Amino acid sequence: MNYAAFIEINSAKRFGKPCIIGTRISVYDVLNWLAEGMSTGDIIADFPELNEEQIKACLAYAADKEHKLRVVS
């Protein structure tokens, strides 16, 4: 998935945290809601400005960031 089509980093918005384009909802917010047990449907019901593709983009962003981490021993 090309998450760059859904996620932006703007230093003037949410202190430069990655956010869903057109919103002030951060990737962290979405990941936290999922971790707390909210379903995609629950999130969309609470935040109708979001859609399933945007939520999946947050997961793809997090997976890509995790993949790029380098363990230093």
SEFIZA-3560 file (N, C-alpha, C; in Angstrom, 3 decimals):
REM SEFIZA-3560
<numar><xx>0.841</xx><yy>-1.190</yy><zz>0.000</zz><atom>N</atom></numar>
<numar><xx>0.000</xx><yy>0.000</yy><zz>0.000</zz><atom>CA</atom></numar>
<numar><xx>0.878</xx><yy>1.243</yy><zz>0.000</zz><atom>C</atom></numar>
<numar><xx>0.488</xx><yy>2.235</yy><zz>-0.755</zz><atom>N</atom></numar>
<numar><xx>1.189</xx><yy>3.506</yy><zz>-0.785</zz><atom>CA</atom></numar>
<numar><xx>0.592</xx><yy>4.418</yy><zz>0.288</zz><atom>C</atom></numar>
<numar><xx>1.080</xx><yy>4.278</yy><zz>1.505</zz><atom>N</atom></numar>
<numar><xx>0.516</xx><yy>5.050</yy><zz>2.607</zz><atom>CA</atom></numar>
<numar><xx>0.782</xx><yy>6.545</yy><zz>2.466</zz><atom>C</atom></numar>
<numar><xx>1.761</xx><yy>6.928</yy><zz>1.654</zz><atom>N</atom></numar>
<numar><xx>2.070</xx><yy>8.346</yy><zz>1.458</zz><atom>CA</atom></numar>
<numar><xx>0.890</xx><yy>9.094</yy><zz>0.831</zz><atom>C</atom></numar>
<numar><xx>-0.003</xx><yy>8.384</yy><zz>0.183</zz><atom>N</atom></numar>
<numar><xx>-1.188</xx><yy>9.022</yy><zz>-0.393</zz><atom>CA</atom></numar>
<numar><xx>-2.209</xx><yy>9.384</yy><zz>0.684</zz><atom>C</atom></numar>
<numar><xx>-2.017</xx><yy>8.882</yy><zz>1.895</zz><atom>N</atom></numar>
<numar><xx>-2.977</xx><yy>9.089</yy><zz>2.975</zz><atom>CA</atom></numar>
<numar><xx>-2.394</xx><yy>9.781</yy><zz>4.201</zz><atom>C</atom></numar>
<numar><xx>-1.073</xx><yy>9.806</yy><zz>4.328</zz><atom>N</atom></numar>
<numar><xx>-0.430</xx><yy>10.298</yy><zz>5.541</zz><atom>CA</atom></numar>
<numar><xx>0.534</xx><yy>11.426</yy><zz>5.204</zz><atom>C</atom></numar>
<numar><xx>0.489</xx><yy>12.476</yy><zz>6.019</zz><atom>N</atom></numar>
<numar><xx>1.397</xx><yy>13.605</yy><zz>5.829</zz><atom>CA</atom></numar>
<numar><xx>2.072</xx><yy>13.950</yy><zz>7.153</zz><atom>C</atom></numar>
<numar><xx>3.237</xx><yy>14.550</yy><zz>7.039</zz><atom>N</atom></numar>
<numar><xx>3.936</xx><yy>15.076</yy><zz>8.208</zz><atom>CA</atom></numar>
<numar><xx>4.108</xx><yy>16.564</yy><zz>7.967</zz><atom>C</atom></numar>
<numar><xx>3.485</xx><yy>17.346</yy><zz>8.849</zz><atom>N</atom></numar>
<numar><xx>3.492</xx><yy>18.801</yy><zz>8.728</zz><atom>CA</atom></numar>
<numar><xx>3.867</xx><yy>19.357</yy><zz>10.094</zz><atom>C</atom></numar>
<numar><xx>4.968</xx><yy>20.076</yy><zz>10.163</zz><atom>N</atom></numar>
<numar><xx>5.444</xx><yy>20.580</yy><zz>11.455</zz><atom>CA</atom></numar>
<numar><xx>4.453</xx><yy>21.531</yy><zz>12.118</zz><atom>C</atom></numar>
<numar><xx>3.530</xx><yy>22.083</yy><zz>11.347</zz><atom>N</atom></numar>
<numar><xx>2.534</xx><yy>22.998</yy><zz>11.900</zz><atom>CA</atom></numar>
<numar><xx>1.289</xx><yy>22.272</yy><zz>12.413</zz><atom>C</atom></numar>
<numar><xx>1.241</xx><yy>20.982</yy><zz>12.257</zz><atom>N</atom></numar>
<numar><xx>0.068</xx><yy>20.201</yy><zz>12.665</zz><atom>CA</atom></numar>
<numar><xx>0.495</xx><yy>19.105</yy><zz>13.635</zz><atom>C</atom></numar>
<numar><xx>-0.112</xx><yy>19.084</yy><zz>14.811</zz><atom>N</atom></numar>
<numar><xx>0.130</xx><yy>18.044</yy><zz>15.825</zz><atom>CA</atom></numar>
<numar><xx>1.616</xx><yy>17.848</yy><zz>16.106</zz><atom>C</atom></numar>
<numar><xx>2.365</xx><yy>18.943</yy><zz>16.140</zz><atom>N</atom></numar>
<numar><xx>3.795</xx><yy>18.928</yy><zz>16.476</zz><atom>CA</atom></numar>
<numar><xx>4.619</xx><yy>18.065</yy><zz>15.530</zz><atom>C</atom></numar>
<numar><xx>4.173</xx><yy>17.967</yy><zz>14.281</zz><atom>N</atom></numar>
<numar><xx>4.929</xx><yy>17.218</yy><zz>13.284</zz><atom>CA</atom></numar>
<numar><xx>4.709</xx><yy>15.720</yy><zz>13.304</zz><atom>C</atom></numar>
<numar><xx>3.712</xx><yy>15.261</yy><zz>14.059</zz><atom>N</atom></numar>
<numar><xx>3.402</xx><yy>13.830</yy><zz>14.061</zz><atom>CA</atom></numar>
<numar><xx>2.751</xx><yy>13.463</yy><zz>12.723</zz><atom>C</atom></numar>
<numar><xx>2.979</xx><yy>12.257</yy><zz>12.241</zz><atom>N</atom></numar>
<numar><xx>2.308</xx><yy>11.844</yy><zz>11.011</zz><atom>CA</atom></numar>
<numar><xx>0.796</xx><yy>11.788</yy><zz>11.228</zz><atom>C</atom></numar>
<numar><xx>0.063</xx><yy>12.452</yy><zz>10.326</zz><atom>N</atom></numar>
<numar><xx>-1.395</xx><yy>12.542</yy><zz>10.432</zz><atom>CA</atom></numar>
<numar><xx>-2.041</xx><yy>12.118</yy><zz>9.126</zz><atom>C</atom></numar>
<numar><xx>-3.294</xx><yy>11.753</yy><zz>9.221</zz><atom>N</atom></numar>
<numar><xx>-4.066</xx><yy>11.431</yy><zz>8.032</zz><atom>CA</atom></numar>
<numar><xx>-4.361</xx><yy>12.750</yy><zz>7.314</zz><atom>C</atom></numar>
<numar><xx>-4.080</xx><yy>12.796</yy><zz>6.025</zz><atom>N</atom></numar>
<numar><xx>-4.246</xx><yy>14.008</yy><zz>5.233</zz><atom>CA</atom></numar>
<numar><xx>-5.676</xx><yy>14.530</yy><zz>5.361</zz><atom>C</atom></numar>
<numar><xx>-5.779</xx><yy>15.838</yy><zz>5.580</zz><atom>N</atom></numar>
<numar><xx>-7.077</xx><yy>16.485</yy><zz>5.684</zz><atom>CA</atom></numar>
<numar><xx>-7.703</xx><yy>16.418</yy><zz>7.061</zz><atom>C</atom></numar>
<numar><xx>-6.985</xx><yy>15.826</yy><zz>8.022</zz><atom>N</atom></numar>
<numar><xx>-7.499</xx><yy>15.727</yy><zz>9.386</zz><atom>CA</atom></numar>
<numar><xx>-6.379</xx><yy>16.113</yy><zz>10.358</zz><atom>C</atom></numar>
<numar><xx>-6.724</xx><yy>16.160</yy><zz>11.622</zz><atom>N</atom></numar>
<numar><xx>-5.718</xx><yy>16.325</yy><zz>12.674</zz><atom>CA</atom></numar>
<numar><xx>-5.572</xx><yy>15.007</yy><zz>13.445</zz><atom>C</atom></numar>
<numar><xx>-6.016</xx><yy>13.920</yy><zz>12.851</zz><atom>N</atom></numar>
<numar><xx>-5.936</xx><yy>12.600</yy><zz>13.473</zz><atom>CA</atom></numar>
<numar><xx>-4.588</xx><yy>11.994</yy><zz>13.129</zz><atom>C</atom></numar>
<numar><xx>-3.825</xx><yy>11.672</yy><zz>14.171</zz><atom>N</atom></numar>
<numar><xx>-2.486</xx><yy>11.134</yy><zz>13.953</zz><atom>CA</atom></numar>
<numar><xx>-2.507</xx><yy>9.615</yy><zz>13.759</zz><atom>C</atom></numar>
<numar><xx>-1.449</xx><yy>9.129</yy><zz>13.153</zz><atom>N</atom></numar>
<numar><xx>-1.272</xx><yy>7.679</yy><zz>13.007</zz><atom>CA</atom></numar>
<numar><xx>-1.284</xx><yy>7.044</yy><zz>14.387</zz><atom>C</atom></numar>
<numar><xx>-0.630</xx><yy>7.682</yy><zz>15.349</zz><atom>N</atom></numar>
<numar><xx>-0.602</xx><yy>7.169</yy><zz>16.717</zz><atom>CA</atom></numar>
<numar><xx>-2.017</xx><yy>7.012</yy><zz>17.265</zz><atom>C</atom></numar>
<numar><xx>-2.884</xx><yy>8.007</yy><zz>17.026</zz><atom>N</atom></numar>
<numar><xx>-4.268</xx><yy>7.916</yy><zz>17.514</zz><atom>CA</atom></numar>
<numar><xx>-4.933</xx><yy>6.644</yy><zz>16.993</zz><atom>C</atom></numar>
<numar><xx>-4.824</xx><yy>6.430</yy><zz>15.688</zz><atom>N</atom></numar>
<numar><xx>-5.474</xx><yy>5.270</yy><zz>15.064</zz><atom>CA</atom></numar>
<numar><xx>-4.893</xx><yy>3.970</yy><zz>15.613</zz><atom>C</atom></numar>
<numar><xx>-3.570</xx><yy>3.895</yy><zz>15.697</zz><atom>N</atom></numar>
<numar><xx>-2.943</xx><yy>2.670</yy><zz>16.215</zz><atom>CA</atom></numar>
<numar><xx>-3.344</xx><yy>2.421</yy><zz>17.666</zz><atom>C</atom></numar>
<numar><xx>-3.444</xx><yy>3.476</yy><zz>18.443</zz><atom>N</atom></numar>
<numar><xx>-3.840</xx><yy>3.340</yy><zz>19.841</zz><atom>CA</atom></numar>
<numar><xx>-5.276</xx><yy>2.835</yy><zz>19.951</zz><atom>C</atom></numar>
<numar><xx>-6.167</xx><yy>3.356</yy><zz>19.131</zz><atom>N</atom></numar>
<numar><xx>-7.554</xx><yy>2.888</yy><zz>19.162</zz><atom>CA</atom></numar>
<numar><xx>-7.633</xx><yy>1.409</yy><zz>18.796</zz><atom>C</atom></numar>
<numar><xx>-6.878</xx><yy>1.006</yy><zz>17.785</zz><atom>N</atom></numar>
<numar><xx>-6.866</xx><yy>-0.411</yy><zz>17.396</zz><atom>CA</atom></numar>
<numar><xx>-6.298</xx><yy>-1.272</yy><zz>18.526</zz><atom>C</atom></numar>
<numar><xx>-5.235</xx><yy>-0.796</yy><zz>19.168</zz><atom>N</atom></numar>
<numar><xx>-4.619</xx><yy>-1.542</yy><zz>20.270</zz><atom>CA</atom></numar>
<numar><xx>-5.567</xx><yy>-1.678</yy><zz>21.463</zz><atom>C</atom></numar>
<numar><xx>-6.438</xx><yy>-0.681</yy><zz>21.630</zz><atom>N</atom></numar>
<numar><xx>-7.402</xx><yy>-0.729</yy><zz>22.733</zz><atom>CA</atom></numar>
<numar><xx>-8.614</xx><yy>-1.604</yy><zz>22.416</zz><atom>C</atom></numar>
<numar><xx>-8.643</xx><yy>-2.161</yy><zz>21.195</zz><atom>N</atom></numar>
<numar><xx>-9.698</xx><yy>-3.099</yy><zz>20.851</zz><atom>CA</atom></numar>
<numar><xx>-10.789</xx><yy>-2.549</yy><zz>19.951</zz><atom>C</atom></numar>
<numar><xx>-10.665</xx><yy>-1.302</yy><zz>19.541</zz><atom>N</atom></numar>
<numar><xx>-11.672</xx><yy>-0.764</yy><zz>18.622</zz><atom>CA</atom></numar>
<numar><xx>-11.505</xx><yy>-1.423</yy><zz>17.258</zz><atom>C</atom></numar>
<numar><xx>-12.606</xx><yy>-1.707</yy><zz>16.624</zz><atom>N</atom></numar>
<numar><xx>-12.563</xx><yy>-2.252</yy><zz>15.268</zz><atom>CA</atom></numar>
<numar><xx>-12.503</xx><yy>-1.089</yy><zz>14.280</zz><atom>C</atom></numar>
<numar><xx>-12.208</xx><yy>-1.415</yy><zz>13.035</zz><atom>N</atom></numar>
<numar><xx>-12.216</xx><yy>-0.397</yy><zz>11.996</zz><atom>CA</atom></numar>
<numar><xx>-13.588</xx><yy>0.266</yy><zz>11.934</zz><atom>C</atom></numar>
<numar><xx>-14.628</xx><yy>-0.528</yy><zz>12.033</zz><atom>N</atom></numar>
<numar><xx>-15.994</xx><yy>0.006</yy><zz>12.025</zz><atom>CA</atom></numar>
<numar><xx>-16.272</xx><yy>0.942</yy><zz>13.188</zz><atom>C</atom></numar>
<numar><xx>-15.756</xx><yy>0.582</yy><zz>14.373</zz><atom>N</atom></numar>
<numar><xx>-15.921</xx><yy>1.442</yy><zz>15.547</zz><atom>CA</atom></numar>
<numar><xx>-15.257</xx><yy>2.801</yy><zz>15.319</zz><atom>C</atom></numar>
<numar><xx>-14.050</xx><yy>2.770</yy><zz>14.778</zz><atom>N</atom></numar>
<numar><xx>-13.304</xx><yy>4.006</yy><zz>14.545</zz><atom>CA</atom></numar>
<numar><xx>-14.043</xx><yy>4.884</yy><zz>13.537</zz><atom>C</atom></numar>
<numar><xx>-14.509</xx><yy>4.279</yy><zz>12.462</zz><atom>N</atom></numar>
<numar><xx>-15.231</xx><yy>5.040</yy><zz>11.434</zz><atom>CA</atom></numar>
<numar><xx>-16.545</xx><yy>5.590</yy><zz>11.998</zz><atom>C</atom></numar>
<numar><xx>-17.202</xx><yy>4.838</yy><zz>12.867</zz><atom>N</atom></numar>
<numar><xx>-18.439</xx><yy>5.325</yy><zz>13.487</zz><atom>CA</atom></numar>
<numar><xx>-18.162</xx><yy>6.552</yy><zz>14.352</zz><atom>C</atom></numar>
<numar><xx>-17.051</xx><yy>6.546</yy><zz>15.079</zz><atom>N</atom></numar>
<numar><xx>-16.695</xx><yy>7.675</yy><zz>15.938</zz><atom>CA</atom></numar>
<numar><xx>-16.093</xx><yy>8.838</yy><zz>15.150</zz><atom>C</atom></numar>
<numar><xx>-15.421</xx><yy>8.531</yy><zz>14.061</zz><atom>N</atom></numar>
<numar><xx>-14.738</xx><yy>9.537</yy><zz>13.240</zz><atom>CA</atom></numar>
<numar><xx>-15.122</xx><yy>9.324</yy><zz>11.778</zz><atom>C</atom></numar>
<numar><xx>-16.318</xx><yy>9.773</yy><zz>11.390</zz><atom>N</atom></numar>
<numar><xx>-16.813</xx><yy>9.490</yy><zz>10.038</zz><atom>CA</atom></numar>
<numar><xx>-15.981</xx><yy>10.119</yy><zz>8.921</zz><atom>C</atom></numar>
<numar><xx>-15.056</xx><yy>11.012</yy><zz>9.270</zz><atom>N</atom></numar>
<numar><xx>-14.177</xx><yy>11.571</yy><zz>8.243</zz><atom>CA</atom></numar>
<numar><xx>-13.109</xx><yy>10.568</yy><zz>7.804</zz><atom>C</atom></numar>
<numar><xx>-12.985</xx><yy>9.469</yy><zz>8.531</zz><atom>N</atom></numar>
<numar><xx>-12.019</xx><yy>8.422</yy><zz>8.186</zz><atom>CA</atom></numar>
<numar><xx>-12.690</xx><yy>7.324</yy><zz>7.371</zz><atom>C</atom></numar>
<numar><xx>-11.856</xx><yy>6.589</yy><zz>6.637</zz><atom>N</atom></numar>
<numar><xx>-12.352</xx><yy>5.419</yy><zz>5.919</zz><atom>CA</atom></numar>
<numar><xx>-11.374</xx><yy>4.258</yy><zz>6.135</zz><atom>C</atom></numar>
<numar><xx>-11.769</xx><yy>3.102</yy><zz>5.677</zz><atom>N</atom></numar>
<numar><xx>-10.971</xx><yy>1.894</yy><zz>5.910</zz><atom>CA</atom></numar>
<numar><xx>-9.581</xx><yy>1.986</yy><zz>5.292</zz><atom>C</atom></numar>
<numar><xx>-9.483</xx><yy>2.581</yy><zz>4.113</zz><atom>N</atom></numar>
<numar><xx>-8.170</xx><yy>2.709</yy><zz>3.464</zz><atom>CA</atom></numar>
<numar><xx>-7.218</xx><yy>3.556</yy><zz>4.298</zz><atom>C</atom></numar>
<numar><xx>-7.715</xx><yy>4.623</yy><zz>4.893</zz><atom>N</atom></numar>
<numar><xx>-6.869</xx><yy>5.476</yy><zz>5.722</zz><atom>CA</atom></numar>
<numar><xx>-6.373</xx><yy>4.722</yy><zz>6.962</zz><atom>C</atom></numar>
<numar><xx>-7.234</xx><yy>3.919</yy><zz>7.538</zz><atom>N</atom></numar>
<numar><xx>-6.854</xx><yy>3.131</yy><zz>8.714</zz><atom>CA</atom></numar>
<numar><xx>-5.799</xx><yy>2.097</yy><zz>8.324</zz><atom>C</atom></numar>
<numar><xx>-5.988</xx><yy>1.448</yy><zz>7.185</zz><atom>N</atom></numar>
<numar><xx>-4.984</xx><yy>0.496</yy><zz>6.702</zz><atom>CA</atom></numar>
<numar><xx>-3.670</xx><yy>1.199</yy><zz>6.391</zz><atom>C</atom></numar>
<numar><xx>-3.738</xx><yy>2.435</yy><zz>5.918</zz><atom>N</atom></numar>
<numar><xx>-2.521</xx><yy>3.200</yy><zz>5.643</zz><atom>CA</atom></numar>
<numar><xx>-1.741</xx><yy>3.441</yy><zz>6.929</zz><atom>C</atom></numar>
<numar><xx>-2.436</xx><yy>3.655</yy><zz>8.034</zz><atom>N</atom></numar>
<numar><xx>-1.767</xx><yy>3.830</yy><zz>9.329</zz><atom>CA</atom></numar>
<numar><xx>-1.024</xx><yy>2.557</yy><zz>9.715</zz><atom>C</atom></numar>
<numar><xx>-1.661</xx><yy>1.414</yy><zz>9.500</zz><atom>N</atom></numar>
<numar><xx>-1.003</xx><yy>0.138</yy><zz>9.795</zz><atom>CA</atom></numar>
<numar><xx>0.207</xx><yy>-0.068</yy><zz>8.889</zz><atom>C</atom></numar>
<numar><xx>0.067</xx><yy>0.263</yy><zz>7.606</zz><atom>N</atom></numar>
<numar><xx>1.180</xx><yy>0.117</yy><zz>6.665</zz><atom>CA</atom></numar>
<numar><xx>2.331</xx><yy>1.039</yy><zz>7.045</zz><atom>C</atom></numar>
<numar><xx>2.010</xx><yy>2.259</yy><zz>7.462</zz><atom>N</atom></numar>
<numar><xx>3.040</xx><yy>3.207</yy><zz>7.897</zz><atom>CA</atom></numar>
<numar><xx>3.804</xx><yy>2.643</yy><zz>9.093</zz><atom>C</atom></numar>
<numar><xx>3.069</xx><yy>2.139</yy><zz>10.074</zz><atom>N</atom></numar>
<numar><xx>3.700</xx><yy>1.579</yy><zz>11.275</zz><atom>CA</atom></numar>
<numar><xx>4.552</xx><yy>0.365</yy><zz>10.930</zz><atom>C</atom></numar>
<numar><xx>4.066</xx><yy>-0.491</yy><zz>10.044</zz><atom>N</atom></numar>
<numar><xx>4.825</xx><yy>-1.678</yy><zz>9.643</zz><atom>CA</atom></numar>
<numar><xx>6.107</xx><yy>-1.274</yy><zz>8.930</zz><atom>C</atom></numar>
<numar><xx>6.014</xx><yy>-0.271</yy><zz>8.063</zz><atom>N</atom></numar>
<numar><xx>7.194</xx><yy>0.196</yy><zz>7.341</zz><atom>CA</atom></numar>
<numar><xx>8.203</xx><yy>0.819</yy><zz>8.297</zz><atom>C</atom></numar>
<numar><xx>7.724</xx><yy>1.594</yy><zz>9.242</zz><atom>N</atom></numar>
<numar><xx>8.623</xx><yy>2.213</yy><zz>10.223</zz><atom>CA</atom></numar>
<numar><xx>9.310</xx><yy>1.139</yy><zz>11.064</zz><atom>C</atom></numar>
<numar><xx>8.567</xx><yy>0.133</yy><zz>11.467</zz><atom>N</atom></numar>
<numar><xx>9.135</xx><yy>-0.978</yy><zz>12.250</zz><atom>CA</atom></numar>
<numar><xx>10.174</xx><yy>-1.726</yy><zz>11.427</zz><atom>C</atom></numar>
<numar><xx>9.881</xx><yy>-1.924</yy><zz>10.160</zz><atom>N</atom></numar>
<numar><xx>10.801</xx><yy>-2.647</yy><zz>9.278</zz><atom>CA</atom></numar>
<numar><xx>12.132</xx><yy>-1.905</yy><zz>9.135</zz><atom>C</atom></numar>
<numar><xx>12.072</xx><yy>-0.589</yy><zz>9.164</zz><atom>N</atom></numar>
<numar><xx>13.259</xx><yy>0.242</yy><zz>8.966</zz><atom>CA</atom></numar>
<numar><xx>14.104</xx><yy>0.403</yy><zz>10.211</zz><atom>C</atom></numar>
<numar><xx>13.566</xx><yy>-0.001</yy><zz>11.362</zz><atom>N</atom></numar>
<numar><xx>14.343</xx><yy>0.104</yy><zz>12.600</zz><atom>CA</atom></numar>
<numar><xx>15.524</xx><yy>-0.848</yy><zz>12.532</zz><atom>C</atom></numar>
<numar><xx>16.631</xx><yy>-0.405</yy><zz>13.064</zz><atom>N</atom></numar>
<numar><xx>17.825</xx><yy>-1.243</yy><zz>13.056</zz><atom>CA</atom></numar>
<numar><xx>18.211</xx><yy>-1.513</yy><zz>14.504</zz><atom>C</atom></numar>
<numar><xx>18.409</xx><yy>-2.744</yy><zz>14.811</zz><atom>N</atom></numar>
<numar><xx>18.816</xx><yy>-3.117</yy><zz>16.155</zz><atom>CA</atom></numar>
<numar><xx>20.324</xx><yy>-2.965</yy><zz>16.270</zz><atom>C</atom></numar>
<numar><xx>20.744</xx><yy>-2.222</yy><zz>17.267</zz><atom>N</atom></numar>
<numar><xx>22.174</xx><yy>-2.027</yy><zz>17.502</zz><atom>CA</atom></numar>
<numar><xx>22.537</xx><yy>-2.800</yy><zz>18.759</zz><atom>C</atom></numar>
<numar><xx>23.521</xx><yy>-3.655</yy><zz>18.642</zz><atom>N</atom></numar>
<numar><xx>23.913</xx><yy>-4.430</yy><zz>19.823</zz><atom>CA</atom></numar>
<numar><xx>25.316</xx><yy>-4.123</yy><zz>20.235</zz><atom>C</atom></numar>
//
